[in-house]
Amino acid sequence: MNEASGIDAAAAGTATVLSVSPHREDGACLERIFHGSGWTFLATPTLASAFSVLRERTVSSVLCEVDLD
């Protein structure tokens, strides 16, 4: 597979997942799911903090709460 597609990065365990939710339990649950996967998991409570992370890091996937203010 083409490494530029991101698929090889995920298979190699270098993918980063960002969760955006004001609910701490969402991040805690997702952290348990991704624990041991080799992926980096990040959680932020707001859109502003998520944009800050996205400016600083390469993120493979973003999981977002449906109701963000």
Backbone as ProteinMPNN parsed JSONL, in Angstrom:
{"seq_chain_A": "MNEASGIDAAAAGTATVLSVSPHREDGACLERIFHGSGWTFLATPTLASAFSVLRERTVSSVLCEVDLD", "coords_chain_A": {"N_chain_A": [[0.838, -1.183, 0.0], [0.319, 2.318, -0.475], [2.324, 4.514, 1.261], [1.707, 7.18, 1.646], [-1.015, 7.207, 1.829], [-1.723, 6.828, 4.432], [-2.507, 4.465, 5.475], [-0.455, 2.578, 5.789], [0.945, 3.856, 7.81], [-0.85, 3.647, 9.94], [-0.915, 0.879, 10.239], [1.668, 0.477, 11.055], [1.57, 1.462, 13.541], [1.767, 4.155, 14.036], [-0.233, 5.988, 13.919], [-2.327, 8.741, 14.902], [-5.001, 9.546, 16.973], [-7.514, 11.868, 17.587], [-9.723, 12.938, 20.014], [-12.611, 14.906, 20.464], [-14.419, 16.221, 22.865], [-16.53, 17.48, 25.422], [-17.098, 15.851, 27.492], [-15.623, 14.068, 29.927], [-15.743, 11.306, 30.359], [-16.075, 10.239, 27.814], [-13.544, 10.552, 26.585], [-12.043, 9.001, 28.37], [-13.115, 6.439, 28.002], [-12.543, 5.99, 25.266], [-9.773, 6.122, 25.418], [-9.216, 3.78, 26.834], [-10.04, 1.939, 24.906], [-8.176, 2.394, 22.825], [-5.803, 1.883, 24.125], [-2.813, 0.101, 24.164], [-2.886, -0.354, 21.474], [-0.929, 0.715, 19.964], [-1.347, 3.046, 18.73], [-1.39, 6.614, 18.992], [-3.258, 8.36, 21.326], [-5.195, 11.217, 21.771], [-6.988, 13.618, 23.689], [-9.308, 16.273, 23.752], [-11.236, 18.942, 25.186], [-12.617, 20.971, 23.842], [-13.487, 22.723, 20.741], [-11.687, 24.771, 20.183], [-9.351, 23.968, 21.559], [-8.891, 21.62, 20.175], [-8.313, 22.568, 17.581], [-5.92, 23.816, 18.161], [-4.279, 21.606, 18.794], [-4.35, 20.354, 16.279], [-2.959, 22.186, 14.738], [-0.419, 21.835, 15.697], [0.272, 19.129, 15.521], [0.377, 16.09, 13.549], [-2.523, 14.466, 12.747], [-4.297, 11.499, 12.409], [-6.98, 10.667, 12.565], [-10.072, 12.137, 13.602], [-12.326, 12.145, 16.209], [-15.44, 13.294, 17.066], [-17.608, 14.905, 19.352], [-21.092, 15.273, 18.911], [-22.532, 17.554, 19.692], [-21.083, 20.312, 20.035], [-20.252, 23.406, 21.443]], "CA_chain_A": [[0.0, 0.0, 0.0], [1.024, 3.579, -0.547], [2.512, 5.086, 2.601], [1.049, 8.485, 1.692], [-2.442, 7.034, 2.11], [-1.931, 6.776, 5.869], [-2.824, 3.101, 5.882], [0.766, 1.97, 6.286], [1.266, 4.502, 9.087], [-1.717, 3.042, 10.953], [-0.468, -0.498, 10.44], [2.94, 0.532, 11.772], [1.334, 1.933, 14.893], [2.151, 5.552, 14.169], [-1.407, 6.834, 13.746], [-2.772, 9.526, 16.043], [-6.439, 9.779, 17.022], [-7.886, 12.991, 18.445], [-11.12, 12.973, 20.452], [-13.053, 16.231, 20.876], [-15.661, 16.078, 23.63], [-16.465, 18.082, 26.758], [-17.421, 14.804, 28.465], [-14.392, 13.327, 30.271], [-15.945, 9.864, 30.242], [-15.858, 9.862, 26.414], [-12.104, 10.402, 26.394], [-11.554, 7.875, 29.177], [-13.542, 5.201, 27.335], [-11.754, 5.84, 24.046], [-8.394, 5.823, 25.807], [-9.171, 2.337, 27.138], [-10.157, 1.209, 23.639], [-6.945, 2.523, 22.049], [-4.658, 1.447, 24.919], [-2.17, -1.114, 23.676], [-3.039, -0.483, 20.019], [0.22, 1.283, 19.287], [-1.748, 4.353, 18.218], [-1.365, 7.695, 19.96], [-4.602, 8.886, 21.566], [-5.244, 12.536, 22.386], [-8.354, 14.054, 23.967], [-9.473, 17.69, 24.058], [-12.622, 19.206, 25.553], [-13.256, 22.026, 23.053], [-13.014, 22.909, 19.372], [-10.498, 25.63, 20.207], [-8.189, 23.151, 21.929], [-8.664, 20.667, 19.078], [-7.608, 23.29, 16.519], [-4.552, 24.013, 18.636], [-3.592, 20.326, 18.601], [-4.221, 20.112, 14.839], [-1.898, 23.063, 14.213], [0.876, 21.391, 16.221], [0.546, 17.706, 15.316], [-0.302, 15.374, 12.479], [-3.562, 13.613, 13.326], [-4.852, 10.602, 11.394], [-8.44, 10.618, 12.68], [-10.687, 12.964, 14.635], [-13.636, 11.699, 16.685], [-15.973, 14.525, 17.607], [-18.926, 14.969, 19.963], [-22.035, 15.883, 17.98], [-22.996, 18.852, 20.195], [-20.026, 21.176, 20.571], [-20.603, 24.826, 21.371]], "C_chain_A": [[0.879, 1.241, 0.0], [1.123, 4.205, 0.832], [1.83, 6.446, 2.733], [-0.431, 8.372, 2.031], [-2.729, 7.02, 3.602], [-2.21, 5.373, 6.367], [-1.589, 2.408, 6.432], [1.17, 2.567, 7.632], [0.43, 3.888, 10.195], [-1.262, 1.627, 11.26], [0.83, -0.537, 11.237], [2.783, 1.06, 13.184], [1.691, 3.384, 15.111], [0.967, 6.496, 14.018], [-1.739, 7.558, 15.045], [-4.262, 9.788, 15.907], [-6.704, 10.904, 18.004], [-9.376, 12.925, 18.741], [-11.445, 14.383, 20.927], [-14.409, 16.071, 21.555], [-15.506, 16.74, 24.988], [-16.724, 17.064, 27.869], [-16.182, 13.952, 28.735], [-14.549, 11.821, 30.093], [-15.786, 9.381, 28.797], [-14.376, 9.605, 26.16], [-11.545, 9.216, 27.148], [-11.902, 6.541, 28.518], [-12.723, 4.947, 26.07], [-10.293, 5.528, 24.353], [-8.231, 4.345, 26.148], [-9.227, 1.514, 25.855], [-8.837, 1.229, 22.876], [-5.696, 2.08, 22.805], [-4.099, 0.131, 24.363], [-2.248, -1.299, 22.168], [-1.794, -0.025, 19.272], [-0.095, 2.648, 18.681], [-1.62, 5.372, 19.341], [-2.776, 8.239, 20.094], [-4.499, 10.215, 22.3], [-6.703, 12.909, 22.61], [-8.343, 15.542, 24.305], [-10.948, 17.959, 24.335], [-13.356, 20.192, 24.65], [-12.727, 22.047, 21.62], [-11.742, 23.741, 19.344], [-9.25, 24.82, 20.554], [-7.871, 22.12, 20.857], [-7.918, 21.34, 17.929], [-6.155, 23.556, 16.907], [-3.724, 22.75, 18.431], [-3.341, 20.087, 17.108], [-3.169, 21.012, 14.191], [-0.507, 22.542, 14.583], [1.262, 19.968, 15.819], [-0.148, 17.191, 14.074], [-1.261, 14.399, 13.125], [-4.2, 12.796, 12.206], [-6.371, 10.612, 11.377], [-8.904, 11.53, 13.807], [-12.071, 12.39, 14.935], [-14.225, 12.874, 17.451], [-17.377, 14.345, 18.168], [-19.869, 15.72, 19.009], [-22.457, 17.283, 18.415], [-21.873, 19.633, 20.86], [-20.454, 22.621, 20.405], [-19.405, 25.659, 21.008]], "O_chain_A": [[2.034, 1.205, 0.424], [0.108, 4.404, 1.499], [1.419, 6.822, 3.831], [-1.038, 9.346, 2.476], [-3.881, 7.186, 4.0], [-2.153, 5.123, 7.57], [-1.672, 1.717, 7.447], [1.682, 1.857, 8.497], [0.945, 3.631, 11.283], [-1.228, 1.224, 12.422], [1.066, -1.47, 12.004], [3.75, 1.104, 13.945], [1.897, 3.808, 16.248], [1.162, 7.711, 13.994], [-1.471, 7.06, 16.138], [-4.731, 10.204, 14.847], [-6.184, 10.9, 19.119], [-10.195, 12.862, 17.824], [-10.685, 14.989, 21.681], [-15.419, 15.817, 20.898], [-14.473, 16.586, 25.64], [-16.584, 17.381, 29.05], [-15.743, 13.199, 27.865], [-13.597, 11.137, 29.718], [-15.402, 8.232, 28.575], [-13.998, 8.578, 25.597], [-10.678, 8.503, 26.643], [-11.08, 5.626, 28.482], [-12.265, 3.83, 25.831], [-9.651, 4.762, 23.635], [-7.226, 3.729, 25.792], [-8.535, 0.503, 25.735], [-8.416, 0.204, 22.339], [-4.637, 1.916, 22.199], [-4.841, -0.822, 24.126], [-1.738, -2.284, 21.635], [-1.62, -0.333, 18.093], [0.8, 3.326, 18.176], [-1.732, 5.021, 20.516], [-3.423, 8.547, 19.092], [-3.811, 10.33, 23.315], [-7.563, 12.552, 21.805], [-7.482, 16.013, 25.047], [-11.816, 17.282, 23.783], [-14.586, 20.253, 24.679], [-11.678, 21.478, 21.318], [-10.824, 23.456, 18.574], [-8.211, 24.972, 19.911], [-6.706, 21.781, 20.65], [-6.994, 20.755, 17.363], [-5.266, 23.52, 16.057], [-2.594, 22.818, 17.948], [-2.251, 19.667, 16.719], [-2.557, 20.627, 13.194], [0.464, 22.782, 13.865], [2.446, 19.636, 15.78], [-1.128, 17.768, 13.604], [-0.858, 13.59, 13.962], [-4.595, 13.344, 11.177], [-6.985, 10.571, 10.312], [-8.23, 11.679, 14.826], [-12.879, 12.179, 14.03], [-13.599, 13.395, 18.373], [-18.23, 13.715, 17.544], [-19.465, 16.696, 18.378], [-22.718, 18.127, 17.557], [-21.726, 19.621, 22.082], [-20.959, 23.013, 19.352], [-19.512, 26.88, 20.902]]}, "name": "protein", "num_of_chains": 1, "seq": "MNEASGIDAAAAGTATVLSVSPHREDGACLERIFHGSGWTFLATPTLASAFSVLRERTVSSVLCEVDLD"}
